[in-house]
Amino acid sequence: MSGPTRVVMLGTGTPRPDPSRSGPATAIIVNDTPYLIDFGPGVIRRATAAYEKGATALGYGGVNIKTVFLTHMHSDHTVGYPDLIFSPWVMGRRDPLGVYGPKGIKAMTEHVLKAWQVDIDGRSGGLNQHNPTGWKVTAHEIVPGVVYRDSNVIVTAFPAWHEEMVDSFSYRFDTPDRAIVISGDTAPTRELLDRSRGCDVLIHEAYSLAEARHAAKPSPEFRRRHHTSSVELAKIANAVKPALLITYHRSTAGEDTMGPVQKDALIEEIRQTYKGKVVAAHDLDIY
């Protein structure tokens, strides 16, 4: 996949273990260089599936993924971390990972590497003689502002609001041909409005009000303080006016005890007041 910047939705799911949706993970590919946001469960198998679908810049087994950004420390966004570190190394990645994220990512990195130390020693010193560098990680704990830049992209982090996850971020990627904003998990924020105006692509979490009425949990107050409703997202999109709005991390879809809901309720609710282009992302969609 060369040429224009592409967005690859590797995982669009939630904590619910839906086999059709892996945990949150999004790749932005610029000039055949992949940048990953979040690493939920199943991230490398989804990266391999995307490779086989045509996103070859990811490399088979995710071996080309070297620069990664984390929105927040919730488990559904992070339990793919060992997979992200070790599976591409086993498949041949030589470069250490560079990971940028909230406070806590350094400690998580240290503990993951320690937990797999026996594996590292065995693969490095055994018959297969895996390379000695591909398992290494440089973790950066960030603050709002420009957190990364190279010849392909400038990445700006800005605060999200996800209640108890005090240190949470949204990200803006400015590439030669597109401006892309990804919300992470968040209630509506002024920062997102300010950073997203006129962007080419806005990737935003959302929940359907119709679906929420059928769900026993979480509570309406939890949703209000942690996430963004369809109505709120429509207001955001009307203010921001992205060329494309992509919804992901549909936080009420499939909640246990939920009654029957309309399949496209979220998109239909958004379209009641937002007339721009909007899609509901599925795993392995490419935009």
ROTOR-770871 format. One record per residue (C-alpha): z, y, x. Coordinates in Angstrom, 1 decimal. Example, Ala and Ser with C-alpha at 12.3 -4.5 7.8 and 13.67 -1.06 7.14 Angstrom:
residues 2
SITE pz py px
SITE 7.8 -4.5 12.3
SITE 7.1 -1.1 13.7
END
This chain:
residues 287
SITE pz py px
SITE 0.0 0.0 0.0
SITE -1.2 3.1 1.9
SITE -2.1 6.6 0.8
SITE -0.2 8.4 -1.9
SITE 3.6 8.1 -2.2
SITE 4.6 5.3 -4.5
SITE 7.8 4.4 -6.3
SITE 8.7 0.7 -6.6
SITE 11.4 -0.3 -9.1
SITE 12.9 -3.3 -7.4
SITE 15.9 -3.5 -9.7
SITE 16.6 -1.7 -12.9
SITE 19.6 -3.5 -14.2
SITE 23.3 -3.0 -14.8
SITE 26.5 -5.0 -14.1
SITE 25.4 -7.4 -16.8
SITE 23.8 -10.4 -15.0
SITE 20.5 -10.2 -16.8
SITE 18.1 -12.6 -15.0
SITE 15.1 -10.4 -15.8
SITE 16.7 -7.3 -14.2
SITE 18.1 -7.3 -10.7
SITE 20.7 -4.8 -9.7
SITE 19.8 -1.2 -9.1
SITE 17.4 -0.8 -6.1
SITE 14.4 1.6 -5.8
SITE 11.9 1.8 -3.0
SITE 9.9 5.0 -2.2
SITE 7.0 4.2 0.1
SITE 5.5 7.1 2.1
SITE 2.6 6.5 4.5
SITE 3.4 2.7 4.5
SITE 7.1 3.4 5.3
SITE 9.7 2.3 2.8
SITE 12.9 4.1 2.0
SITE 15.4 2.2 -0.2
SITE 17.9 3.7 -2.7
SITE 20.8 1.4 -3.6
SITE 21.1 -2.4 -3.0
SITE 22.2 -4.2 -6.0
SITE 22.1 -8.1 -6.3
SITE 18.8 -9.7 -5.7
SITE 17.4 -6.8 -3.6
SITE 15.5 -8.8 -1.0
SITE 14.0 -11.3 -3.3
SITE 12.8 -8.4 -5.5
SITE 11.4 -6.7 -2.3
SITE 9.6 -9.9 -1.5
SITE 8.2 -10.2 -5.0
SITE 7.0 -6.5 -4.7
SITE 5.4 -7.4 -1.4
SITE 3.5 -10.2 -3.1
SITE 2.5 -7.8 -5.9
SITE 0.9 -5.4 -3.4
SITE 3.7 -3.3 -2.0
SITE 3.0 -4.7 1.4
SITE 4.7 -1.8 3.2
SITE 8.1 -3.4 2.4
SITE 7.2 -6.4 4.6
SITE 7.7 -10.0 3.6
SITE 11.5 -10.5 3.2
SITE 12.0 -6.8 3.3
SITE 11.6 -6.8 7.1
SITE 10.2 -3.2 7.1
SITE 13.2 -1.7 5.2
SITE 15.1 0.3 7.9
SITE 16.3 3.4 6.1
SITE 18.6 3.2 3.1
SITE 20.5 5.5 0.8
SITE 23.4 4.7 -1.5
SITE 24.3 6.6 -4.6
SITE 27.8 5.4 -5.0
SITE 30.2 2.5 -4.2
SITE 30.2 0.6 -7.5
SITE 29.6 -3.2 -7.0
SITE 26.4 -3.4 -9.1
SITE 24.8 -1.0 -6.6
SITE 26.2 -2.6 -3.4
SITE 26.7 -6.4 -3.7
SITE 23.2 -6.9 -2.2
SITE 24.4 -5.3 1.1
SITE 24.8 -8.6 3.0
SITE 21.4 -9.7 1.7
SITE 19.9 -6.4 2.9
SITE 21.4 -6.7 6.3
SITE 20.9 -10.4 7.1
SITE 17.9 -11.7 5.2
SITE 15.4 -9.4 6.8
SITE 17.0 -10.1 10.2
SITE 16.5 -13.8 9.7
SITE 12.9 -13.1 8.7
SITE 12.3 -11.1 11.9
SITE 13.5 -7.5 11.5
SITE 14.5 -6.2 14.9
SITE 15.5 -2.6 14.2
SITE 19.0 -1.9 13.0
SITE 19.5 -0.5 9.5
SITE 20.3 3.2 9.0
SITE 22.4 3.6 5.9
SITE 23.4 6.9 4.3
SITE 26.0 7.1 1.6
SITE 29.4 8.1 0.3
SITE 32.8 7.8 1.9
SITE 33.6 4.1 2.2
SITE 30.2 2.9 3.4
SITE 31.4 2.7 7.0
SITE 34.3 0.5 6.1
SITE 32.2 -1.6 3.8
SITE 29.7 -2.1 6.7
SITE 32.4 -3.0 9.2
SITE 33.9 -5.6 6.8
SITE 30.5 -7.1 5.9
SITE 29.6 -7.6 9.5
SITE 33.0 -9.0 10.3
SITE 32.7 -11.4 7.3
SITE 29.4 -12.8 8.7
SITE 30.4 -12.8 12.3
SITE 30.2 -16.6 12.5
SITE 26.6 -16.4 11.2
SITE 25.7 -13.6 13.6
SITE 27.1 -15.6 16.6
SITE 25.4 -18.8 15.4
SITE 22.0 -17.3 14.9
SITE 22.1 -15.2 18.0
SITE 23.2 -18.0 20.3
SITE 21.7 -21.1 18.6
SITE 18.5 -22.9 19.0
SITE 16.5 -20.4 17.0
SITE 17.6 -17.5 19.2
SITE 17.3 -14.7 16.6
SITE 16.9 -11.3 18.1
SITE 20.2 -9.5 19.0
SITE 19.6 -6.2 17.2
SITE 18.2 -6.8 13.7
SITE 21.6 -7.4 12.1
SITE 23.1 -4.2 13.3
SITE 23.8 -1.2 11.0
SITE 24.4 2.5 11.6
SITE 26.3 3.8 8.6
SITE 26.4 7.6 7.9
SITE 28.9 9.0 5.5
SITE 27.2 12.1 4.0
SITE 28.0 15.4 2.3
SITE 25.6 17.4 0.0
SITE 22.6 18.8 1.7
SITE 19.7 17.5 3.7
SITE 20.8 14.1 5.0
SITE 17.6 12.7 6.5
SITE 14.2 13.9 7.6
SITE 11.3 12.4 9.5
SITE 7.5 13.0 9.5
SITE 7.2 11.4 6.0
SITE 10.1 12.8 4.0
SITE 13.0 15.2 3.6
SITE 15.9 13.6 1.7
SITE 18.4 15.9 0.1
SITE 21.7 14.6 -1.4
SITE 23.5 16.5 -4.2
SITE 26.6 15.6 -6.2
SITE 26.4 13.3 -9.2
SITE 29.3 12.9 -11.7
SITE 30.4 9.3 -12.3
SITE 34.0 9.9 -13.1
SITE 36.2 7.7 -10.9
SITE 33.4 7.4 -8.3
SITE 34.3 10.8 -7.1
SITE 32.0 10.7 -4.1
SITE 28.7 10.0 -5.8
SITE 25.2 11.3 -5.1
SITE 21.8 11.9 -6.6
SITE 18.8 12.3 -4.2
SITE 15.7 14.3 -3.9
SITE 12.8 13.0 -1.8
SITE 10.2 15.6 -0.7
SITE 7.1 13.8 0.7
SITE 3.6 15.3 1.5
SITE 2.3 14.7 -2.0
SITE 5.3 14.2 -4.3
SITE 8.8 15.4 -5.1
SITE 10.9 12.6 -6.5
SITE 14.5 12.8 -7.8
SITE 16.7 9.8 -8.5
SITE 19.9 10.4 -10.5
SITE 22.0 7.4 -9.6
SITE 24.8 6.8 -12.2
SITE 25.8 10.2 -13.6
SITE 26.7 12.3 -16.6
SITE 24.5 15.4 -16.8
SITE 25.1 17.9 -14.0
SITE 24.0 21.4 -13.2
SITE 23.0 20.3 -9.7
SITE 20.5 17.8 -11.1
SITE 18.8 20.5 -13.2
SITE 18.7 22.9 -10.2
SITE 17.3 20.3 -7.8
SITE 14.8 18.7 -10.2
SITE 12.8 21.6 -11.7
SITE 9.1 20.9 -11.4
SITE 9.5 17.6 -9.7
SITE 6.7 15.1 -9.9
SITE 8.9 12.1 -10.8
SITE 12.4 12.1 -12.2
SITE 14.1 8.6 -12.2
SITE 17.2 8.8 -14.4
SITE 19.7 6.5 -15.9
SITE 20.3 6.6 -19.6
SITE 21.8 4.9 -22.6
SITE 20.5 4.7 -26.2
SITE 22.7 6.2 -28.9
SITE 21.5 3.6 -31.3
SITE 22.4 0.8 -29.0
SITE 25.8 2.3 -28.2
SITE 26.8 2.2 -31.9
SITE 26.4 -1.6 -31.8
SITE 28.3 -2.1 -28.6
SITE 32.1 -2.9 -28.6
SITE 32.5 -1.6 -25.0
SITE 32.5 0.5 -23.0
SITE 34.1 3.2 -25.1
SITE 32.1 6.3 -26.2
SITE 34.4 8.4 -24.0
SITE 33.6 6.2 -21.0
SITE 29.9 6.6 -21.6
SITE 30.2 10.3 -22.0
SITE 32.0 10.8 -18.7
SITE 30.0 8.3 -16.7
SITE 26.5 8.2 -18.0
SITE 23.7 10.2 -19.7
SITE 22.6 9.7 -23.3
SITE 19.0 9.6 -24.5
SITE 19.6 13.0 -26.2
SITE 21.0 14.5 -23.0
SITE 18.2 13.2 -20.9
SITE 15.6 14.7 -23.3
SITE 17.3 18.1 -22.8
SITE 17.3 17.6 -19.0
SITE 13.6 16.6 -19.1
SITE 12.7 19.6 -21.3
SITE 14.4 21.9 -18.7
SITE 13.1 20.2 -15.6
SITE 9.6 19.3 -16.9
SITE 8.8 16.4 -14.5
SITE 5.2 15.1 -14.4
SITE 6.7 11.6 -15.1
SITE 10.2 10.7 -16.4
SITE 11.3 7.1 -15.6
SITE 14.4 5.6 -17.2
SITE 16.3 2.9 -15.5
SITE 19.9 1.4 -15.4
SITE 19.9 1.3 -19.2
SITE 23.7 1.2 -19.5
SITE 24.0 -0.2 -23.0
SITE 21.2 -2.7 -23.0
SITE 22.6 -6.2 -23.5
SITE 26.3 -5.3 -23.6
SITE 28.3 -8.3 -24.8
SITE 29.1 -8.3 -28.6
SITE 26.2 -5.9 -29.2
SITE 24.3 -6.5 -32.4
SITE 20.6 -6.4 -32.9
SITE 18.9 -3.2 -31.7
SITE 15.4 -1.8 -31.7
SITE 13.6 -2.8 -28.5
SITE 12.3 0.7 -27.7
SITE 15.2 2.7 -29.1
SITE 15.9 4.6 -25.9
SITE 12.4 5.8 -25.4
SITE 11.9 6.6 -29.1
SITE 15.2 8.7 -29.0
SITE 14.0 10.6 -26.0
SITE 10.5 11.2 -27.6
SITE 12.1 12.8 -30.6
SITE 12.6 16.0 -28.7
SITE 10.7 15.5 -25.4
SITE 7.0 15.4 -25.4
SITE 6.3 14.8 -21.8
SITE 5.3 11.5 -20.1
SITE 8.2 9.0 -20.2
SITE 8.4 5.3 -19.4
SITE 11.2 2.7 -19.4
SITE 11.1 0.9 -16.0
SITE 11.2 -2.8 -15.5
SITE 11.7 -4.7 -12.3
SITE 8.6 -4.6 -10.0
SITE 7.0 -1.6 -11.9
SITE 5.1 0.6 -9.4
SITE 4.4 4.3 -10.1
END
